[in-house]
Amino acid sequence: MSQQLDLNDYKQRIADLYNRRSKNYDDGEWRLQICHRLIEYSQISPQQHILDIGTGTGNLAIASAKIVGAGGRVIGVDISPQMLDVARSKVKALSLSNVEFQLADAELLDYPANSFDRILCANTFPWIEDKQAALRTWYKFLNPGGLIAIHTPANTAYIGQVVLRSVLGRYGMKLEHSNRIGSIESCKQLFVNAGFEGIDIKTEQHGSYVSFDSVKTKWKELISFSFHSKSEELLSQLALIPLAEAKAKFEAELEALKTEQGIWDDLTTLYILGRKAEINKPV
């Protein structure tokens, strides 16, 4: 039986979500593309020590382990035991001995200072509850001169979620789906405040046109996904909204975006790079 963490309600709901998604999480190529980009941007090399935050099914950790070789090591952490089960199965099949996976809350890690050359985080940072505190903690784990590389979707990504935020905003609800981190400038400031230097934010577009019907039929899924991990206060606010009316507005707003090619589904992705000072200094 898989281990369990003592998580608060918010994080337990996230863990449950990814436990359910573990069997088909690796379907498709998009997440692998993100991993490859982070590895490219972070310039991983042999003998480095790597921490992979929110490792999931281990794609990023395993790719890193192949690069750092026998002289390096990789630790992947995640709060979903079933995602880690998949990751460990991959490592066993590949006979890799320089990578390990730990069931752990990324915001409560306790490694010695100056332990890692690189900290990587793909598909996870939006879920972090206290991003500023987490970044300050991770900063301490990096060796002087070490690099952090984080992926996160831009505010404009996923058209269904963008329109849902717009519609619910008319009812006085401020919905930041998956705790998105705001503008590129506010994102940069977040990392500066944590002590990182030389912040470089790279953007890539993975968008495509989708049909009106394919987005319209996701109403129930979007509502459920947006609120399954949110506070009871938000859930109580949602209960006061006339959902049939909101759904009609959601569909009308989508309809206004239709073109001959369909509706543009923006998938702008941010890759955030920051470096710890060569000489250790307090943050």
C-alpha positions as CSV (number, residue, x, y, z in Angstrom):
1,M,0.0,0.0,0.0
2,S,1.3,3.5,-0.9
3,Q,2.3,5.9,1.9
4,Q,0.2,8.9,2.8
5,L,1.1,12.4,3.9
6,D,-0.7,14.4,6.5
7,L,-1.9,17.1,4.1
8,N,-4.3,20.0,4.6
9,D,-7.6,19.9,2.7
10,Y,-6.3,22.0,-0.2
11,K,-3.3,19.8,-0.8
12,Q,-5.1,16.5,-0.2
13,R,-7.6,17.4,-3.0
14,I,-4.6,18.1,-5.3
15,A,-3.0,14.8,-4.4
16,D,-6.3,13.0,-5.0
17,L,-6.7,14.6,-8.4
18,Y,-3.2,13.4,-9.5
19,N,-3.7,10.0,-8.0
20,R,-6.7,9.7,-10.3
21,R,-4.7,11.0,-13.3
22,S,-1.7,8.8,-12.7
23,K,-2.6,6.0,-15.1
24,N,-3.0,8.3,-18.2
25,Y,-0.9,11.3,-17.1
26,D,1.8,10.4,-19.7
27,D,-0.6,10.3,-22.6
28,G,0.5,12.9,-25.2
29,E,3.7,14.7,-25.9
30,W,3.2,18.1,-24.5
31,R,4.4,17.4,-20.9
32,L,7.5,15.8,-22.3
33,Q,8.2,18.9,-24.4
34,I,8.0,21.0,-21.3
35,C,10.5,18.7,-19.5
36,H,12.9,18.8,-22.5
37,R,12.7,22.6,-22.5
38,L,13.5,22.9,-18.8
39,I,16.5,20.6,-19.2
40,E,17.7,22.6,-22.1
41,Y,17.3,26.0,-20.4
42,S,18.8,24.9,-17.1
43,Q,21.9,23.5,-18.8
44,I,22.1,20.3,-16.8
45,S,25.5,18.6,-17.0
46,P,27.3,15.5,-15.6
47,Q,27.8,15.1,-11.9
48,Q,25.2,17.7,-10.9
49,H,22.8,17.2,-8.0
50,I,19.2,17.9,-9.0
51,L,16.0,18.5,-7.1
52,D,12.8,18.0,-9.1
53,I,9.8,19.6,-7.4
54,G,6.4,18.0,-8.2
55,T,8.1,15.2,-10.1
56,G,4.8,13.4,-10.9
57,T,5.5,10.3,-13.1
58,G,9.2,11.2,-13.1
59,N,9.8,12.3,-16.7
60,L,11.9,15.3,-15.7
61,A,13.8,13.5,-13.0
62,I,14.6,10.5,-15.2
63,A,15.8,12.7,-18.1
64,S,18.0,14.6,-15.7
65,A,19.4,11.4,-14.2
66,K,20.5,10.2,-17.6
67,I,22.5,13.4,-18.1
68,V,24.1,13.8,-14.6
69,G,25.3,10.2,-14.8
70,A,26.8,8.0,-12.0
71,G,28.6,11.0,-10.5
72,G,25.4,13.0,-10.0
73,R,22.1,12.4,-8.2
74,V,18.5,13.4,-8.7
75,I,15.7,13.6,-6.0
76,G,12.1,13.9,-7.2
77,V,9.4,14.9,-4.7
78,D,5.6,14.8,-5.0
79,I,2.5,14.6,-2.8
80,S,0.8,12.0,-5.0
81,P,1.8,8.4,-4.0
82,Q,0.3,6.9,-7.2
83,M,2.2,9.3,-9.5
84,L,5.4,8.2,-7.6
85,D,4.5,4.6,-8.1
86,V,4.5,5.1,-11.9
87,A,7.8,7.0,-11.6
88,R,9.5,4.2,-9.6
89,S,8.3,1.6,-12.1
90,K,10.0,3.6,-14.9
91,V,13.3,3.8,-12.9
92,K,13.2,0.1,-12.2
93,A,12.7,-0.7,-15.9
94,L,15.6,1.6,-16.8
95,S,17.9,0.2,-14.0
96,L,18.8,3.8,-13.0
97,S,20.6,4.0,-9.6
98,N,21.2,7.7,-9.3
99,V,17.5,8.9,-8.9
100,E,15.2,8.5,-6.0
101,F,11.6,9.6,-5.4
102,Q,10.2,10.9,-2.1
103,L,6.7,11.4,-1.0
104,A,6.9,14.9,0.4
105,D,5.2,18.3,0.5
106,A,7.4,20.6,-1.6
107,E,6.6,23.5,0.8
108,L,7.9,21.6,3.9
109,L,11.2,20.1,2.6
110,D,14.1,20.1,4.9
111,Y,17.3,19.5,3.0
112,P,20.7,21.0,4.1
113,A,21.6,24.4,2.7
114,N,23.7,24.3,-0.5
115,S,22.6,20.8,-1.5
116,F,21.7,21.1,-5.2
117,D,23.1,22.5,-8.4
118,R,19.7,22.8,-10.0
119,I,16.1,22.9,-8.8
120,L,13.5,22.1,-11.5
121,C,9.7,22.4,-11.4
122,A,7.4,21.5,-14.2
123,N,3.6,21.5,-14.1
124,T,3.6,22.1,-10.3
125,F,4.4,25.7,-9.3
126,P,0.8,27.0,-9.9
127,W,-0.4,24.7,-7.1
128,I,2.1,25.9,-4.5
129,E,0.1,27.5,-1.7
130,D,2.7,30.0,-0.4
131,K,4.9,30.7,-3.4
132,Q,7.1,33.4,-1.9
133,A,7.9,31.2,1.2
134,A,8.5,28.2,-1.0
135,L,10.9,30.0,-3.2
136,R,12.9,31.3,-0.3
137,T,13.2,27.8,1.1
138,W,14.3,26.4,-2.3
139,Y,16.8,29.2,-2.6
140,K,18.6,27.9,0.5
141,F,18.8,24.4,-1.0
142,L,20.7,25.7,-4.0
143,N,24.5,25.8,-4.1
144,P,25.9,29.3,-4.7
145,G,25.6,29.9,-8.4
146,G,22.9,27.2,-8.7
147,L,19.9,27.7,-11.0
148,I,16.2,27.3,-10.5
149,A,14.1,26.5,-13.6
150,I,10.3,26.6,-13.3
151,H,7.5,26.1,-15.9
152,T,4.0,27.7,-15.4
153,P,1.2,28.5,-17.8
154,A,0.6,32.2,-18.6
155,N,-2.6,33.9,-17.5
156,T,-3.9,33.7,-21.0
157,A,-3.5,30.0,-21.3
158,Y,-6.5,27.6,-21.7
159,I,-9.5,29.5,-23.3
160,G,-12.2,27.7,-21.3
161,Q,-10.6,28.7,-18.0
162,V,-10.0,32.3,-19.2
163,V,-13.7,32.7,-20.2
164,L,-14.9,31.0,-17.0
165,R,-12.9,33.5,-14.9
166,S,-14.4,36.3,-16.9
167,V,-17.9,35.1,-16.4
168,L,-17.6,34.4,-12.7
169,G,-16.0,37.9,-12.3
170,R,-19.3,39.4,-13.3
171,Y,-20.8,37.8,-10.2
172,G,-18.1,39.2,-8.0
173,M,-16.0,36.1,-7.9
174,K,-12.3,36.4,-8.4
175,L,-11.2,33.0,-9.6
176,E,-7.5,32.4,-10.2
177,H,-7.6,29.0,-11.6
178,S,-4.8,26.8,-10.2
179,N,-3.4,29.8,-8.3
180,R,-1.8,31.3,-11.4
181,I,1.0,33.8,-10.7
182,G,-0.2,36.9,-12.6
183,S,1.7,39.0,-15.1
184,I,5.3,38.3,-16.3
185,E,6.4,41.4,-14.3
186,S,4.8,40.2,-11.0
187,C,6.2,36.8,-11.7
188,K,9.7,38.2,-12.0
189,Q,9.3,40.2,-8.8
190,L,8.3,37.1,-6.9
191,F,11.6,35.5,-7.8
192,V,13.6,38.7,-7.1
193,N,12.0,38.9,-3.6
194,A,13.1,35.4,-2.9
195,G,16.8,36.4,-3.6
196,F,17.3,35.1,-7.1
197,E,19.4,37.0,-9.6
198,G,19.5,37.3,-13.4
199,I,15.9,36.4,-13.8
200,D,15.1,35.3,-17.3
201,I,11.6,34.5,-18.4
202,K,11.2,32.7,-21.7
203,T,7.8,32.3,-23.4
204,E,6.6,29.7,-25.9
205,Q,3.3,29.2,-27.6
206,H,1.7,25.8,-27.8
207,G,-1.7,27.0,-28.8
208,S,-4.1,25.7,-31.5
209,Y,-7.6,26.2,-32.8
210,V,-10.3,24.1,-31.1
211,S,-14.0,23.7,-31.9
212,F,-16.7,25.7,-30.2
213,D,-18.4,22.5,-29.1
214,S,-15.3,21.0,-27.6
215,V,-14.9,23.9,-25.2
216,K,-18.6,24.4,-24.6
217,T,-19.1,20.8,-23.4
218,K,-16.4,21.3,-20.8
219,W,-18.5,23.6,-18.6
220,K,-19.1,21.1,-15.9
221,E,-15.5,19.8,-16.0
222,L,-14.2,23.4,-15.7
223,I,-16.4,24.3,-12.8
224,S,-15.5,21.1,-11.0
225,F,-11.8,21.3,-11.7
226,S,-11.6,25.0,-10.8
227,F,-13.2,24.6,-7.4
228,H,-12.3,21.1,-6.3
229,S,-9.2,22.4,-4.5
230,K,-10.4,25.8,-3.5
231,S,-11.5,27.1,-0.1
232,E,-14.9,26.5,1.5
233,E,-15.5,30.3,1.1
234,L,-15.2,30.1,-2.6
235,L,-17.4,27.0,-2.7
236,S,-20.1,28.8,-0.7
237,Q,-19.9,31.8,-3.1
238,L,-20.3,29.4,-6.1
239,A,-23.5,28.1,-4.5
240,L,-25.0,31.6,-4.6
241,I,-24.5,32.0,-8.4
242,P,-27.3,31.1,-10.8
243,L,-25.3,28.4,-12.7
244,A,-27.7,28.1,-15.6
245,E,-27.4,31.8,-16.3
246,A,-23.6,31.7,-15.8
247,K,-23.4,28.8,-18.2
248,A,-25.4,30.7,-20.9
249,K,-23.0,33.7,-20.5
250,F,-20.0,31.3,-20.8
251,E,-21.3,29.9,-24.1
252,A,-22.2,33.4,-25.4
253,E,-18.7,34.6,-24.6
254,L,-17.2,31.6,-26.4
255,E,-19.5,32.1,-29.3
256,A,-18.1,35.7,-29.7
257,L,-14.6,34.2,-30.1
258,K,-15.5,31.9,-33.0
259,T,-13.7,32.2,-36.3
260,E,-13.7,30.1,-39.4
261,Q,-10.8,28.2,-38.0
262,G,-12.4,27.7,-34.6
263,I,-11.6,29.2,-31.2
264,W,-8.0,30.0,-30.5
265,D,-6.9,28.1,-27.4
266,D,-3.9,30.0,-26.1
267,L,-1.2,27.8,-24.5
268,T,1.4,30.4,-23.7
269,T,4.0,28.8,-21.4
270,L,6.5,30.6,-19.2
271,Y,9.9,29.2,-18.3
272,I,11.3,31.1,-15.4
273,L,15.1,30.9,-14.7
274,G,16.8,32.4,-11.7
275,R,20.3,32.0,-10.2
276,K,21.5,32.0,-6.6
277,A,24.4,34.4,-6.0
278,E,27.8,33.0,-6.2
279,I,28.5,34.3,-2.7
280,N,25.9,33.1,-0.3
281,K,23.8,36.0,1.2
282,P,20.7,36.2,3.4
283,V,17.3,36.6,1.8
